Amino acid sequence: MKSKKLPESVKFFIADDIRSEGTKPMIIGLFSDDTVGIEMPKSQMNPSKDAPIRLQQGIAILASFIDCEGPFETEVSLYQPNGTALFEHNKIDGGINSDKKRKKGSINFISKFVPFDIPEFGQYKYVIKLDDKEYEYKFKIERRNQ
């Protein structure tokens, strides 16, 4: 049995939607600066826990693990700017495994949040854990006045 190998590198992407198309993910509406801008009228109040802003189409995060060998037990967490968890330590049934079709193992893991409620603006933290190793991705959700 081949031994496991953690990724040599990890890349994260955030977009309106990300779809699995074989070994090549299809990214729709990429936020290339890791910032999700929410267009709002100047008169509209910022979101709050009691009155979040709902993105009906949601958001998606791609974690691309490069040059690795699985399988890995996997869990994901998402934290608000104030540090509280929107969800924490959600286990992925069956974990994830590397792609055997390519010479170098790789894993493209897509998390979709549809719909996505925004309780506050600021920097969010997404954490994905492969076995005992955590990989962290920070992105912003900010207001953009119309």
Residue, then its C-alpha position, 0 to 999 in steps of 0.5 A: m500500500k502506498s503511503k500518504k503524502l500531504p500536498e506540496s502546495v495548496k491554492f484557493f479560489i472563490a467564485d459565484d459558482i465552481r463546477s467539477e468538470g473531470t480534472k478541470p474545474m469550471i469557475i464562474g464569476l471568479f473573485s480574483d482579489d479574494t473579495v466578494g463585493i456586495e452591491m447595495p444602495k447607500s440607504q440600506m443598512n449593513p447586515s447583522k445576525d438578526a438581519p443577514i443579507r442572503l446571496q441566493q446564488g451563494i458562493a463557492i470555494l475551490a481548494s486545489f491540493i497539488d502533488c499529494e497522495g490520499p485518501f484523507e479524512t476531511e473536515v471543513s469550517l467557516y468563521q465570521p470576521n468576529g471569529t464565531a463559526l458559521f459551521e465548524h468541523n463538518k466531516i466529509d463522509g468518505g473523505i477525499n482522495s487524489d486523482k489517479k488519472r494524473k501522474k502527480g496526485s491532486i485533489n480539487f475540492i469544491s465547497k458550495f454555500v447555497p444560499f449564503d447568508i452574510p451576517e456581517f462584512g469583513q474577513y472570513k476564514y475557511v479551514i479545510k483539514l486533511d487528516d491532522k493538517e489544516y489549510e486556511y483561506k481568508f477572503k473578504i466580503e465587503r459593501r459596495n455602494q450603488 
